[in-house]
Amino acid sequence: MKTTHPAPSNCVECTACPRLTNFLREVKTEYPDYYCKPVPPFGDAKARLLIVGLAPGMHGANATGRPFTGDYAGILLYDTLHRFGFGSAPESRSADDGLRLTDCRITNAVKCLPPQNKPETGEIKTCNPWLAGELEASPEAKVILALGLIAHKAVLTALGLKQSACTFGHGATHALPGGRVLVDSYHCSRYNTNTGRLTEASFHDVFRTIRSQLQ
Ligand code: URA
């Protein structure tokens, strides 16, 4: 039987995780100008590339309402998207900066800001139907880029695949049913780039792989 998941745009009203909903309420009190709601996907609805991150950052996506926008992790990501022809500008500053993504859409495994940037296992699971709905609504998304292990696992769950179907590995590509390809990368977080776990060059290599998959 075909599963029908929630329509992707409705996630902004979601209050399914009490801990996250309460946290967003607290943060909104402290920062009244911040967005402080579930952050919906951003970009081209018919994109062939879907990028899956972890969750909004406190002073970035949670403040601006757009994935990776204002977050340190977004610096390398948006610059790389521009370099590889997916973005109209090398920076994403705010939700109204006019930036356009072409053939690319960005979403997160967890749509709400989690305390300490760490969503709980149950929250990742509860949020997963949104990602499943996004994938179901985007049959054109041929390449899925998972930024980090949590995103990798969330994509498998969202597609109804076993976790044993493929193992996360930076730069790895996994053929998925239906002709899709899952590409893995270390998350472009401040921690990973500052420690040298992820370099700009190796992130660019991942995008070279993606471009070759999209030819
Ligand atoms: N901002 C996001 O939107 N997602 C991440 O994974 C990190 C920062």
Residues whose N, C-alpha, C, O or C-beta is under 5 A from the ligand:
A	BS01	URA	G53 L54 A55 P56 G57 A61 P67 F68 D71 A73 N108
